[in-house]
Amino acid sequence: MKKHLLYILAVSNPFGYNQAMKNIKNTTFSHKKIEIGPESGYDNYIMAIESSCDETACAIVKNGREVIANVVASQIKTHAKYGGVIPEIAAREHLDSINIVIDEAFAQAKETCGLNPKDITAFAGTVGPGLVGCLLVGLNAAKTLSLVYDKPFIGVNHLNAHLCGNYLDTDLKPPFMALLISGGHTQIIDVESYSKQTIIGETIDDAVGEAYDKVARLIGLPYPGGPRLDKLAQEGNPKAYILPQAKVDGFNFSFSGLKTAVLRLVKDLKAQYNTEELPQNIVNDLCASFQETASKTLAKKLKKAVEERGYNQVVIAGGVAANSEIRRKIFDFEKDGYKVFAPPMKYCTDNAAMVASCAYFNTNTFDDIDVEVFSRVK
């Protein structure tokens, strides 16, 4: 089974992770050693910045769980008229918003608990994966803050951060089995500890979020398609159309066949009704049938992984974890005695609070302030 170095501590250390048992960081100028994390013995306040796609976010989190400040500037309205995110426009909007969200986060922290910038323990930023131009804005801001205040800099993997969204406002601790579902990734991850996380299954083609967006476009839904499809599915019949579930070995997924099946079905229905715009009840049934198949596939694989590994805790994370039917099916695991965790909606989509939590809990983070952004998991 393939193991991504971004999720499991390896013998080699090509990316410059901190692999010590304790999470020791150095301040950027004075090079003073500072221990960060659950074993540090003092309260950690980490400010993090997230700008991997179309949200400019800044947050301050105490001890990886208590959100002191949380600010998100969304670009959904900007990109809606284009039918998707335009990287160059997104990067420019990040530049316009970055100082505003940082100032607002500091203001919230001051008002909430009297916290000042000098009280921050460390500054964190998303390194990747994501849109390169967008990542550069947030990461350089985090690096600059760490230099200005002589605090440690912590680079965070965006996918690790999504998992850590489940630590916010909860008492969740590893081990657990996690389903990470987003627009670009669909993975089942065996989380043995805060720093040891192994991918045991992933999509071999489309991510589930990508499939949602493509199917939404096929049906004629505007951007962002996934949430709109979910809403319409709640008005439709999930058994109206029988769609295929891909038969993939192990814990891997495939959604390209499901997407193609919907494409053919939409063409047939348009021909049947002799129209380019299907009746609303048909659209609702298409959404419900697609969602039923996709969510059933995810739940089935995750259940298999949990049973095989013997865990009693299950976690879902990522933007698609906000989907109503996927959440319902995973929370149904509780009927079999499992404890299920999912972030609140505001921590499912991209946010900086999850990045701050990741910087606190994980030892497989980037220590080098010269670390460069990356667009894809290496």
Beta strands, then each sheet from edge to edge (+ up, - down):
strand 1: 24-26
strand 2: 33-35
strand 3: 45-50
strand 4: 55-62
strand 5: 66-74
strand 6: 122-128
strand 7: 153-157
strand 8: 176-181
strand 9: 186-191
strand 10: 197-202
strand 11: 313-317
strand 12: 339-341
sheet 1: 1+ 2-
sheet 2: 5+ 4- 3+ 6+ 7+
sheet 3: 10+ 9- 8+ 11+ 12+
end
